[in-house]
């Protein structure tokens, strides 16, 4: 790949403001993505701990999802869930 | 829904250890999920800032993805990408 009008590092050129700016944006995203992965790992750890205590994590995830819903949204969700299950002969 | 063998709050019963324990696990997950959403918002903000500076965020996301790959994985990805594009007459 030939990089026209860019340099590999900022030290190679003092005029390459755009590349440095782009690099800063990318590095900010990368740091935040790293943090987000760390938290995702922490969540996995909590579920792992709950599982080893005897809880079903699939059900826990469903609970977390339902607790995030507003009252009316939850009632609508539960109503439609029942309707669809009936329609598909699932109960 | 009838809750057999459980109480709605820990104050209603002192013997309901399991429900309290479950609640603690759920609340820990919820706090972490909240944190994760905060970081996801921060990432969106960085992309928004980059976009308003003139950068294409779709390309930036591709760059972030490729920078996370190990050297050999990146080469394999780029090679296969070209192969598939050729196979599909995309170049």
N, CA and C atoms of all chains as a GROMACS GRO file, in nm:
protein
  546
    1UNK      N    1   0.085  -0.119   0.000
    1UNK     CA    2   0.000   0.000   0.000
    1UNK      C    3   0.089   0.124   0.000
    2UNK      N    4   0.066   0.215  -0.095
    2UNK     CA    5   0.144   0.339  -0.100
    2UNK      C    6   0.064   0.451  -0.035
    3UNK      N    7   0.125   0.515   0.063
    3UNK     CA    8   0.055   0.624   0.134
    3UNK      C    9   0.094   0.757   0.073
    4UNK      N   10   0.007   0.811  -0.008
    4UNK     CA   11   0.034   0.939  -0.073
    4UNK      C   12  -0.004   1.053   0.020
    5UNK      N   13   0.089   1.145   0.038
    5UNK     CA   14   0.057   1.264   0.118
    5UNK      C   15   0.048   1.238   0.267
    6UNK      N   16   0.096   1.121   0.311
    6UNK     CA   17   0.097   1.096   0.455
    6UNK      C   18   0.233   1.044   0.495
    7UNK      N   19   0.263   1.050   0.622
    7UNK     CA   20   0.387   0.994   0.672
    7UNK      C   21   0.353   0.897   0.783
    8UNK      N   22   0.446   0.802   0.806
    8UNK     CA   23   0.414   0.697   0.903
    8UNK      C   24   0.412   0.745   1.047
    9UNK      N   25   0.501   0.838   1.080
    9UNK     CA   26   0.496   0.891   1.216
    9UNK      C   27   0.507   1.043   1.212
   10UNK      N   28   0.456   1.104   1.318
   10UNK     CA   29   0.453   1.250   1.319
   10UNK      C   30   0.593   1.309   1.319
   11UNK      N   31   0.694   1.233   1.367
   11UNK     CA   32   0.830   1.286   1.374
   11UNK      C   33   0.892   1.302   1.235
   12UNK      N   34   0.835   1.230   1.136
   12UNK     CA   35   0.891   1.238   1.002
   12UNK      C   36   0.856   1.371   0.934
   13UNK      N   37   0.755   1.434   0.984
   13UNK     CA   38   0.710   1.559   0.923
   13UNK      C   39   0.643   1.646   1.026
   14UNK      N   40   0.665   1.775   1.019
   14UNK     CA   41   0.599   1.862   1.114
   14UNK      C   42   0.467   1.917   1.057
   15UNK      N   43   0.450   1.902   0.926
   15UNK     CA   44   0.332   1.961   0.863
   15UNK      C   45   0.213   1.866   0.857
   16UNK      N   46   0.230   1.743   0.907
   16UNK     CA   47   0.126   1.643   0.889
   16UNK      C   48   0.023   1.645   1.002
   17UNK      N   49  -0.049   1.754   1.014
   17UNK     CA   50  -0.144   1.772   1.124
   17UNK      C   51  -0.258   1.672   1.117
   18UNK      N   52  -0.314   1.650   0.995
   18UNK     CA   53  -0.430   1.564   0.978
   18UNK      C   54  -0.405   1.422   1.027
   19UNK      N   55  -0.287   1.366   0.993
   19UNK     CA   56  -0.257   1.228   1.034
   19UNK      C   57  -0.247   1.218   1.186
   20UNK      N   58  -0.187   1.319   1.247
   20UNK     CA   59  -0.176   1.320   1.394
   20UNK      C   60  -0.314   1.329   1.458
   21UNK      N   61  -0.398   1.414   1.400
   21UNK     CA   62  -0.532   1.432   1.454
   21UNK      C   63  -0.613   1.302   1.443
   22UNK      N   64  -0.599   1.239   1.326
   22UNK     CA   65  -0.667   1.111   1.303
   22UNK      C   66  -0.620   1.007   1.403
   23UNK      N   67  -0.487   1.002   1.422
   23UNK     CA   68  -0.429   0.906   1.516
   23UNK      C   69  -0.485   0.929   1.657
   24UNK      N   70  -0.499   1.055   1.697
   24UNK     CA   71  -0.551   1.086   1.830
   24UNK      C   72  -0.695   1.037   1.846
   25UNK      N   73  -0.777   1.059   1.744
   25UNK     CA   74  -0.916   1.011   1.748
   25UNK      C   75  -0.918   0.858   1.762
   26UNK      N   76  -0.838   0.792   1.677
   26UNK     CA   77  -0.834   0.645   1.678
   26UNK      C   78  -0.788   0.595   1.816
   27UNK      N   79  -0.686   0.659   1.872
   27UNK     CA   80  -0.634   0.614   2.002
   27UNK      C   81  -0.734   0.637   2.114
   28UNK      N   82  -0.811   0.745   2.106
   28UNK     CA   83  -0.917   0.768   2.206
   28UNK      C   84  -1.021   0.657   2.199
   29UNK      N   85  -1.062   0.625   2.075
   29UNK     CA   86  -1.160   0.516   2.058
   29UNK      C   87  -1.102   0.386   2.114
   30UNK      N   88  -0.976   0.358   2.083
   30UNK     CA   89  -0.915   0.233   2.126
   30UNK      C   90  -0.909   0.222   2.279
   31UNK      N   91  -0.876   0.333   2.345
   31UNK     CA   92  -0.872   0.330   2.493
   31UNK      C   93  -1.011   0.301   2.549
   32UNK      N   94  -1.114   0.366   2.491
   32UNK     CA   95  -1.250   0.346   2.540
   32UNK      C   96  -1.298   0.203   2.511
   33UNK      N   97  -1.264   0.152   2.392
   33UNK     CA   98  -1.302   0.014   2.357
   33UNK      C   99  -1.239  -0.084   2.456
   34UNK      N  100  -1.115  -0.056   2.494
   34UNK     CA  101  -1.043  -0.139   2.589
   34UNK      C  102  -1.116  -0.140   2.724
   35UNK      N  103  -1.154  -0.019   2.768
   35UNK     CA  104  -1.230  -0.005   2.894
   35UNK      C  105  -1.361  -0.083   2.887
   36UNK      N  106  -1.428  -0.071   2.771
   36UNK     CA  107  -1.558  -0.138   2.753
   36UNK      C  108  -1.541  -0.289   2.760
   37UNK      N  109  -1.432  -0.339   2.700
   37UNK     CA  110  -1.406  -0.483   2.706
   37UNK      C  111  -1.379  -0.526   2.850
   38UNK      N  112  -1.310  -0.439   2.926
   38UNK     CA  113  -1.282  -0.469   3.067
   38UNK      C  114  -1.412  -0.485   3.145
   39UNK      N  115  -1.506  -0.395   3.122
   39UNK     CA  116  -1.634  -0.402   3.193
   39UNK      C  117  -1.714  -0.524   3.148
   40UNK      N  118  -1.709  -0.553   3.017
   40UNK     CA  119  -1.777  -0.673   2.967
   40UNK      C  120  -1.721  -0.797   3.037
   41UNK      N  121  -1.590  -0.798   3.060
   41UNK     CA  122  -1.528  -0.910   3.132
   41UNK      C  123  -1.578  -0.916   3.276
   42UNK      N  124  -1.591  -0.798   3.339
   42UNK     CA  125  -1.642  -0.794   3.477
   42UNK      C  126  -1.784  -0.851   3.483
   43UNK      N  127  -1.865  -0.817   3.382
   43UNK     CA  128  -2.003  -0.868   3.378
   43UNK      C  129  -2.000  -1.020   3.366
   44UNK      N  130  -1.913  -1.070   3.278
   44UNK     CA  131  -1.899  -1.215   3.263
   44UNK      C  132  -1.862  -1.279   3.396
   45UNK      N  133  -1.771  -1.212   3.470
   45UNK     CA  134  -1.728  -1.264   3.600
   45UNK      C  135  -1.844  -1.274   3.697
   46UNK      N  136  -1.930  -1.170   3.700
   46UNK     CA  137  -2.045  -1.171   3.791
   46UNK      C  138  -2.137  -1.287   3.756
   47UNK      N  139  -2.164  -1.304   3.625
   47UNK     CA  140  -2.249  -1.415   3.584
   47UNK      C  141  -2.184  -1.550   3.620
   48UNK      N  142  -2.053  -1.555   3.603
   48UNK     CA  143  -1.981  -1.678   3.638
   48UNK      C  144  -1.995  -1.712   3.786
   49UNK      N  145  -1.984  -1.607   3.868
   49UNK     CA  146  -1.998  -1.623   4.013
   49UNK      C  147  -2.140  -1.668   4.047
   50UNK      N  148  -2.238  -1.603   3.982
   50UNK     CA  149  -2.379  -1.639   4.006
   50UNK      C  150  -2.405  -1.783   3.965
   51UNK      N  151  -2.346  -1.822   3.852
   51UNK     CA  152  -2.365  -1.958   3.803
   51UNK      C  153  -2.308  -2.060   3.901
   52UNK      N  154  -2.189  -2.029   3.952
   52UNK     CA  155  -2.127  -2.125   4.045
   52UNK      C  156  -2.200  -2.127   4.179
   53UNK      N  157  -2.283  -2.024   4.205
   53UNK     CA  158  -2.366  -2.023   4.325
   53UNK      C  159  -2.495  -2.102   4.300
   54UNK      N  160  -2.523  -2.131   4.172
   54UNK     CA  161  -2.639  -2.213   4.142
   54UNK      C  162  -2.748  -2.144   4.061
   55UNK      N  163  -2.726  -2.016   4.023
   55UNK     CA  164  -2.828  -1.945   3.945
   55UNK      C  165  -2.815  -1.974   3.795
   56UNK      N  166  -2.926  -1.972   3.726
   56UNK     CA  167  -2.928  -1.992   3.581
   56UNK      C  168  -2.904  -1.855   3.515
   57UNK      N  169  -2.792  -1.841   3.447
   57UNK     CA  170  -2.755  -1.709   3.396
   57UNK      C  171  -2.841  -1.667   3.276
   58UNK      N  172  -2.894  -1.765   3.200
   58UNK     CA  173  -2.982  -1.729   3.088
   58UNK      C  174  -3.106  -1.658   3.142
   59UNK      N  175  -3.159  -1.709   3.253
   59UNK     CA  176  -3.277  -1.648   3.315
   59UNK      C  177  -3.239  -1.512   3.374
   60UNK      N  178  -3.122  -1.504   3.436
   60UNK     CA  179  -3.078  -1.376   3.493
   60UNK      C  180  -3.069  -1.269   3.385
   61UNK      N  181  -3.016  -1.306   3.267
   61UNK     CA  182  -3.004  -1.209   3.158
   61UNK      C  183  -3.142  -1.161   3.112
   62UNK      N  184  -3.238  -1.253   3.112
   62UNK     CA  185  -3.375  -1.216   3.077
   62UNK      C  186  -3.433  -1.119   3.180
   63UNK      N  187  -3.400  -1.143   3.307
   63UNK     CA  188  -3.446  -1.055   3.415
   63UNK      C  189  -3.387  -0.915   3.399
   64UNK      N  190  -3.255  -0.910   3.371
   64UNK     CA  191  -3.188  -0.780   3.353
   64UNK      C  192  -3.255  -0.705   3.238
   65UNK      N  193  -3.286  -0.776   3.130
   65UNK     CA  194  -3.351  -0.714   3.014
   65UNK      C  195  -3.488  -0.659   3.054
   66UNK      N  196  -3.567  -0.742   3.126
   66UNK     CA  197  -3.702  -0.700   3.162
   66UNK      C  198  -3.702  -0.584   3.262
   67UNK      N  199  -3.606  -0.583   3.354
   67UNK     CA  200  -3.599  -0.474   3.452
   67UNK      C  201  -3.564  -0.341   3.387
   68UNK      N  202  -3.499  -0.346   3.270
   68UNK     CA  203  -3.465  -0.221   3.200
   68UNK      C  204  -3.586  -0.161   3.130
   69UNK      N  205  -3.688  -0.245   3.105
   69UNK     CA  206  -3.806  -0.194   3.033
   69UNK      C  207  -3.895  -0.112   3.125
   70UNK      N  208  -3.960  -0.008   3.068
   70UNK     CA  209  -4.062   0.068   3.141
   70UNK      C  210  -4.181  -0.023   3.164
   71UNK      N  211  -4.263   0.008   3.265
   71UNK     CA  212  -4.380  -0.073   3.298
   71UNK      C  213  -4.466  -0.109   3.179
   72UNK      N  214  -4.506  -0.008   3.100
   72UNK     CA  215  -4.597  -0.038   2.988
   72UNK      C  216  -4.528  -0.119   2.879
   73UNK      N  217  -4.398  -0.091   2.857
   73UNK     CA  218  -4.324  -0.166   2.756
   73UNK      C  219  -4.310  -0.311   2.796
   74UNK      N  220  -4.291  -0.333   2.927
   74UNK     CA  221  -4.278  -0.469   2.978
   74UNK      C  222  -4.409  -0.545   2.962
   75UNK      N  223  -4.521  -0.477   2.995
   75UNK     CA  224  -4.652  -0.543   2.981
   75UNK      C  225  -4.679  -0.576   2.834
   76UNK      N  226  -4.642  -0.483   2.744
   76UNK     CA  227  -4.664  -0.508   2.602
   76UNK      C  228  -4.578  -0.626   2.556
   77UNK      N  229  -4.453  -0.628   2.602
   77UNK     CA  230  -4.362  -0.736   2.566
   77UNK      C  231  -4.417  -0.871   2.611
   78UNK      N  232  -4.460  -0.876   2.738
   78UNK     CA  233  -4.510  -1.003   2.792
   78UNK      C  234  -4.639  -1.047   2.722
   79UNK      N  235  -4.726  -0.948   2.690
   79UNK     CA  236  -4.850  -0.980   2.619
   79UNK      C  237  -4.823  -1.037   2.481
   80UNK      N  238  -4.733  -0.968   2.407
   80UNK     CA  239  -4.702  -1.014   2.271
   80UNK      C  240  -4.630  -1.148   2.272
   81UNK      N  241  -4.544  -1.167   2.372
   81UNK     CA  242  -4.472  -1.293   2.385
   81UNK      C  243  -4.572  -1.408   2.395
   82UNK      N  244  -4.675  -1.388   2.481
   82UNK     CA  245  -4.777  -1.491   2.500
   82UNK      C  246  -4.854  -1.513   2.370
   83UNK      N  247  -4.890  -1.402   2.304
   83UNK     CA  248  -4.965  -1.412   2.177
   83UNK      C  249  -4.886  -1.492   2.074
   84UNK      N  250  -4.758  -1.460   2.059
   84UNK     CA  251  -4.675  -1.529   1.959
   84UNK      C  252  -4.659  -1.677   1.996
   85UNK      N  253  -4.640  -1.704   2.127
   85UNK     CA  254  -4.623  -1.843   2.169
   85UNK      C  255  -4.749  -1.923   2.139
   86UNK      N  256  -4.866  -1.860   2.164
   86UNK     CA  257  -4.994  -1.927   2.135
   86UNK      C  258  -5.004  -1.953   1.985
   87UNK      N  259  -4.972  -1.848   1.905
   87UNK     CA  260  -4.982  -1.860   1.759
   87UNK      C  261  -4.896  -1.973   1.706
   88UNK      N  262  -4.783  -1.996   1.772
   88UNK     CA  263  -4.689  -2.098   1.726
   88UNK      C  264  -4.708  -2.231   1.799
   89UNK      N  265  -4.816  -2.241   1.876
   89UNK     CA  266  -4.844  -2.365   1.948
   89UNK      C  267  -4.739  -2.402   2.050
   90UNK      N  268  -4.676  -2.299   2.110
   90UNK     CA  269  -4.570  -2.326   2.207
   90UNK      C  270  -4.620  -2.341   2.349
   91UNK      N  271  -4.751  -2.332   2.369
   91UNK     CA  272  -4.800  -2.358   2.506
   91UNK      C  273  -4.940  -2.416   2.502
   92UNK      N  274  -4.867  -1.316   3.826
   92UNK     CA  275  -4.760  -1.412   3.860
   92UNK      C  276  -4.757  -1.432   4.012
   93UNK      N  277  -4.765  -1.557   4.056
   93UNK     CA  278  -4.759  -1.585   4.198
   93UNK      C  279  -4.618  -1.629   4.234
   94UNK      N  280  -4.559  -1.560   4.331
   94UNK     CA  281  -4.423  -1.593   4.371
   94UNK      C  282  -4.427  -1.686   4.491
   95UNK      N  283  -4.402  -1.813   4.467
   95UNK     CA  284  -4.404  -1.912   4.575
   95UNK      C  285  -4.267  -1.917   4.643
   96UNK      N  286  -4.268  -1.906   4.773
   96UNK     CA  287  -4.142  -1.920   4.848
   96UNK      C  288  -4.049  -1.801   4.836
   97UNK      N  289  -4.099  -1.690   4.784
   97UNK     CA  290  -4.016  -1.570   4.780
   97UNK      C  291  -4.094  -1.453   4.836
   98UNK      N  292  -4.024  -1.348   4.873
   98UNK     CA  293  -4.090  -1.227   4.920
   98UNK      C  294  -4.041  -1.112   4.835
   99UNK      N  295  -4.122  -1.007   4.828
   99UNK     CA  296  -4.087  -0.896   4.737
   99UNK      C  297  -3.969  -0.814   4.785
  100UNK      N  298  -3.956  -0.795   4.916
  100UNK     CA  299  -3.839  -0.723   4.965
  100UNK      C  300  -3.780  -0.795   5.084
  101UNK      N  301  -3.653  -0.771   5.108
  101UNK     CA  302  -3.583  -0.844   5.213
  101UNK      C  303  -3.640  -0.810   5.351
  102UNK      N  304  -3.702  -0.692   5.362
  102UNK     CA  305  -3.755  -0.652   5.492
  102UNK      C  306  -3.876  -0.735   5.534
  103UNK      N  307  -3.941  -0.798   5.435
  103UNK     CA  308  -4.059  -0.878   5.466
  103UNK      C  309  -4.022  -1.010   5.534
  104UNK      N  310  -3.900  -1.048   5.518
  104UNK     CA  311  -3.859  -1.175   5.576
  104UNK      C  312  -3.710  -1.174   5.605
  105UNK      N  313  -3.669  -1.234   5.713
  105UNK     CA  314  -3.526  -1.237   5.742
  105UNK      C  315  -3.463  -1.366   5.691
  106UNK      N  316  -3.548  -1.463   5.657
  106UNK     CA  317  -3.494  -1.592   5.615
  106UNK      C  318  -3.472  -1.605   5.465
  107UNK      N  319  -3.502  -1.499   5.390
  107UNK     CA  320  -3.498  -1.511   5.245
  107UNK      C  321  -3.362  -1.474   5.187
  108UNK      N  322  -3.263  -1.554   5.220
  108UNK     CA  323  -3.127  -1.523   5.179
  108UNK      C  324  -3.109  -1.532   5.028
  109UNK      N  325  -3.170  -1.634   4.964
  109UNK     CA  326  -3.151  -1.657   4.821
  109UNK      C  327  -3.196  -1.537   4.737
  110UNK      N  328  -3.315  -1.480   4.769
  110UNK     CA  329  -3.367  -1.367   4.692
  110UNK      C  330  -3.275  -1.247   4.705
  111UNK      N  331  -3.223  -1.223   4.827
  111UNK     CA  332  -3.131  -1.112   4.848
  111UNK      C  333  -3.003  -1.131   4.769
  112UNK      N  334  -2.955  -1.253   4.769
  112UNK     CA  335  -2.832  -1.285   4.698
  112UNK      C  336  -2.851  -1.265   4.548
  113UNK      N  337  -2.963  -1.313   4.498
  113UNK     CA  338  -2.996  -1.297   4.357
  113UNK      C  339  -3.004  -1.149   4.321
  114UNK      N  340  -3.072  -1.072   4.408
  114UNK     CA  341  -3.087  -0.928   4.384
  114UNK      C  342  -2.949  -0.860   4.376
  115UNK      N  343  -2.859  -0.901   4.464
  115UNK     CA  344  -2.725  -0.842   4.463
  115UNK      C  345  -2.651  -0.871   4.333
  116UNK      N  346  -2.662  -0.994   4.286
  116UNK     CA  347  -2.598  -1.029   4.158
  116UNK      C  348  -2.656  -0.944   4.046
  117UNK      N  349  -2.790  -0.936   4.042
  117UNK     CA  350  -2.858  -0.859   3.936
  117UNK      C  351  -2.816  -0.712   3.942
  118UNK      N  352  -2.811  -0.657   4.063
  118UNK     CA  353  -2.774  -0.516   4.076
  118UNK      C  354  -2.629  -0.489   4.036
  119UNK      N  355  -2.541  -0.585   4.064
  119UNK     CA  356  -2.401  -0.569   4.021
  119UNK      C  357  -2.394  -0.567   3.869
  120UNK      N  358  -2.467  -0.660   3.805
  120UNK     CA  359  -2.470  -0.662   3.658
  120UNK      C  360  -2.525  -0.530   3.605
  121UNK      N  361  -2.633  -0.482   3.666
  121UNK     CA  362  -2.697  -0.359   3.619
  121UNK      C  363  -2.603  -0.238   3.629
  122UNK      N  364  -2.529  -0.230   3.739
  122UNK     CA  365  -2.434  -0.119   3.753
  122UNK      C  366  -2.327  -0.125   3.643
  123UNK      N  367  -2.276  -0.246   3.618
  123UNK     CA  368  -2.172  -0.262   3.516
  123UNK      C  369  -2.228  -0.233   3.376
  124UNK      N  370  -2.350  -0.281   3.350
  124UNK     CA  371  -2.414  -0.254   3.219
  124UNK      C  372  -2.429  -0.104   3.198
  125UNK      N  373  -2.465  -0.034   3.305
  125UNK     CA  374  -2.480   0.111   3.301
  125UNK      C  375  -2.347   0.178   3.264
  126UNK      N  376  -2.241   0.133   3.332
  126UNK     CA  377  -2.105   0.184   3.303
  126UNK      C  378  -2.067   0.158   3.158
  127UNK      N  379  -2.100   0.036   3.111
  127UNK     CA  380  -2.066  -0.002   2.974
  127UNK      C  381  -2.139   0.086   2.874
  128UNK      N  382  -2.266   0.116   2.903
  128UNK     CA  383  -2.343   0.204   2.815
  128UNK      C  384  -2.282   0.346   2.814
  129UNK      N  385  -2.233   0.389   2.932
  129UNK     CA  386  -2.169   0.521   2.940
  129UNK      C  387  -2.048   0.528   2.849
  130UNK      N  388  -1.966   0.422   2.851
  130UNK     CA  389  -1.848   0.419   2.766
  130UNK      C  390  -1.886   0.412   2.619
  131UNK      N  391  -1.990   0.332   2.589
  131UNK     CA  392  -2.036   0.324   2.450
  131UNK      C  393  -2.078   0.464   2.401
  132UNK      N  394  -2.141   0.540   2.490
  132UNK     CA  395  -2.180   0.677   2.455
  132UNK      C  396  -2.057   0.764   2.430
  133UNK      N  397  -1.954   0.746   2.516
  133UNK     CA  398  -1.830   0.822   2.498
  133UNK      C  399  -1.769   0.791   2.361
  134UNK      N  400  -1.772   0.663   2.322
  134UNK     CA  401  -1.717   0.623   2.193
  134UNK      C  402  -1.795   0.691   2.080
  135UNK      N  403  -1.928   0.690   2.094
  135UNK     CA  404  -2.012   0.758   1.994
  135UNK      C  405  -1.974   0.905   1.985
  136UNK      N  406  -1.948   0.967   2.102
  136UNK     CA  407  -1.910   1.109   2.103
  136UNK      C  408  -1.780   1.133   2.027
  137UNK      N  409  -1.682   1.044   2.048
  137UNK     CA  410  -1.554   1.060   1.978
  137UNK      C  411  -1.575   1.050   1.828
  138UNK      N  412  -1.653   0.950   1.786
  138UNK     CA  413  -1.681   0.936   1.642
  138UNK      C  414  -1.756   1.059   1.590
  139UNK      N  415  -1.848   1.111   1.672
  139UNK     CA  416  -1.922   1.230   1.631
  139UNK      C  417  -1.830   1.350   1.611
  140UNK      N  418  -1.734   1.362   1.704
  140UNK     CA  419  -1.636   1.471   1.696
  140UNK      C  420  -1.550   1.455   1.571
  141UNK      N  421  -1.506   1.330   1.547
  141UNK     CA  422  -1.422   1.303   1.430
  141UNK      C  423  -1.500   1.333   1.302
  142UNK      N  424  -1.628   1.296   1.301
  142UNK     CA  425  -1.713   1.319   1.184
  142UNK      C  426  -1.726   1.468   1.156
  143UNK      N  427  -1.748   1.544   1.263
  143UNK     CA  428  -1.766   1.688   1.242
  143UNK      C  429  -1.635   1.755   1.204
  144UNK      N  430  -1.522   1.685   1.228
  144UNK     CA  431  -1.392   1.736   1.184
  144UNK      C  432  -1.369   1.700   1.037
  145UNK      N  433  -1.450   1.606   0.987
  145UNK     CA  434  -1.438   1.572   0.845
  145UNK      C  435  -1.397   1.430   0.815
  146UNK      N  436  -1.378   1.348   0.921
  146UNK     CA  437  -1.337   1.210   0.898
  146UNK      C  438  -1.457   1.120   0.871
  147UNK      N  439  -1.436   1.016   0.791
  147UNK     CA  440  -1.540   0.918   0.763
  147UNK      C  441  -1.536   0.812   0.873
  148UNK      N  442  -1.644   0.804   0.952
  148UNK     CA  443  -1.640   0.716   1.070
  148UNK      C  444  -1.650   0.568   1.033
  149UNK      N  445  -1.712   0.538   0.918
  149UNK     CA  446  -1.718   0.398   0.875
  149UNK      C  447  -1.576   0.347   0.849
  150UNK      N  448  -1.496   0.430   0.787
  150UNK     CA  449  -1.357   0.392   0.759
  150UNK      C  450  -1.278   0.385   0.890
  151UNK      N  451  -1.303   0.480   0.980
  151UNK     CA  452  -1.234   0.479   1.109
  151UNK      C  453  -1.262   0.348   1.185
  152UNK      N  454  -1.388   0.304   1.182
  152UNK     CA  455  -1.424   0.179   1.252
  152UNK      C  456  -1.352   0.059   1.191
  153UNK      N  457  -1.335   0.062   1.058
  153UNK     CA  458  -1.262  -0.045   0.990
  153UNK      C  459  -1.115  -0.042   1.033
  154UNK      N  460  -1.061   0.078   1.050
  154UNK     CA  461  -0.922   0.093   1.093
  154UNK      C  462  -0.905   0.038   1.235
  155UNK      N  463  -0.998   0.074   1.324
  155UNK     CA  464  -0.991   0.026   1.463
  155UNK      C  465  -0.993  -0.127   1.463
  156UNK      N  466  -1.080  -0.185   1.379
  156UNK     CA  467  -1.091  -0.331   1.371
  156UNK      C  468  -0.958  -0.391   1.323
  157UNK      N  469  -0.901  -0.332   1.217
  157UNK     CA  470  -0.778  -0.389   1.160
  157UNK      C  471  -0.659  -0.372   1.254
  158UNK      N  472  -0.654  -0.260   1.329
  158UNK     CA  473  -0.543  -0.240   1.423
  158UNK      C  474  -0.547  -0.339   1.537
  159UNK      N  475  -0.666  -0.394   1.568
  159UNK     CA  476  -0.676  -0.492   1.676
  159UNK      C  477  -0.624  -0.630   1.633
  160UNK      N  478  -0.619  -0.651   1.500
  160UNK     CA  479  -0.575  -0.783   1.452
  160UNK      C  480  -0.424  -0.797   1.462
  161UNK      N  481  -0.379  -0.921   1.490
  161UNK     CA  482  -0.235  -0.950   1.485
  161UNK      C  483  -0.190  -0.941   1.340
  162UNK      N  484  -0.059  -0.919   1.319
  162UNK     CA  485  -0.006  -0.906   1.184
  162UNK      C  486  -0.050  -1.015   1.088
  163UNK      N  487  -0.034  -1.144   1.129
  163UNK     CA  488  -0.066  -1.252   1.036
  163UNK      C  489  -0.217  -1.261   1.011
  164UNK      N  490  -0.296  -1.232   1.115
  164UNK     CA  491  -0.442  -1.236   1.101
  164UNK      C  492  -0.489  -1.126   1.006
  165UNK      N  493  -0.422  -1.010   1.016
  165UNK     CA  494  -0.458  -0.899   0.928
  165UNK      C  495  -0.425  -0.932   0.784
  166UNK      N  496  -0.306  -0.992   0.763
  166UNK     CA  497  -0.268  -1.029   0.626
  166UNK      C  498  -0.364  -1.132   0.568
  167UNK      N  499  -0.403  -1.230   0.653
  167UNK     CA  500  -0.497  -1.333   0.607
  167UNK      C  501  -0.632  -1.268   0.572
  168UNK      N  502  -0.677  -1.176   0.659
  168UNK     CA  503  -0.804  -1.107   0.637
  168UNK      C  504  -0.802  -1.030   0.505
  169UNK      N  505  -0.692  -0.955   0.484
  169UNK     CA  506  -0.684  -0.874   0.362
  169UNK      C  507  -0.676  -0.962   0.237
  170UNK      N  508  -0.601  -1.074   0.250
  170UNK     CA  509  -0.589  -1.166   0.137
  170UNK      C  510  -0.723  -1.227   0.099
  171UNK      N  511  -0.794  -1.275   0.202
  171UNK     CA  512  -0.924  -1.338   0.176
  171UNK      C  513  -1.026  -1.237   0.125
  172UNK      N  514  -1.018  -1.115   0.178
  172UNK     CA  515  -1.110  -1.009   0.134
  172UNK      C  516  -1.095  -0.988  -0.016
  173UNK      N  517  -0.968  -0.983  -0.062
  173UNK     CA  518  -0.941  -0.962  -0.204
  173UNK      C  519  -0.992  -1.082  -0.285
  174UNK      N  520  -0.965  -1.203  -0.235
  174UNK     CA  521  -1.010  -1.325  -0.303
  174UNK      C  522  -1.162  -1.326  -0.320
  175UNK      N  523  -1.233  -1.295  -0.211
  175UNK     CA  524  -1.380  -1.296  -0.216
  175UNK      C  525  -1.431  -1.187  -0.310
  176UNK      N  526  -1.367  -1.070  -0.306
  176UNK     CA  527  -1.410  -0.961  -0.394
  176UNK      C  528  -1.392  -0.999  -0.541
  177UNK      N  529  -1.277  -1.066  -0.570
  177UNK     CA  530  -1.253  -1.111  -0.707
  177UNK      C  531  -1.358  -1.213  -0.747
  178UNK      N  532  -1.384  -1.310  -0.658
  178UNK     CA  533  -1.480  -1.417  -0.685
  178UNK      C  534  -1.618  -1.359  -0.717
  179UNK      N  535  -1.650  -1.248  -0.652
  179UNK     CA  536  -1.783  -1.188  -0.669
  179UNK      C  537  -1.783  -1.076  -0.772
  180UNK      N  538  -1.670  -1.063  -0.845
  180UNK     CA  539  -1.662  -0.960  -0.948
  180UNK      C  540  -1.673  -0.819  -0.894
  181UNK      N  541  -1.622  -0.798  -0.771
  181UNK     CA  542  -1.633  -0.666  -0.711
  181UNK      C  543  -1.516  -0.576  -0.741
  182UNK      N  544  -1.420  -0.624  -0.820
  182UNK     CA  545  -1.310  -0.534  -0.860
  182UNK      C  546  -1.255  -0.570  -0.996
   0.00000   0.00000   0.00000
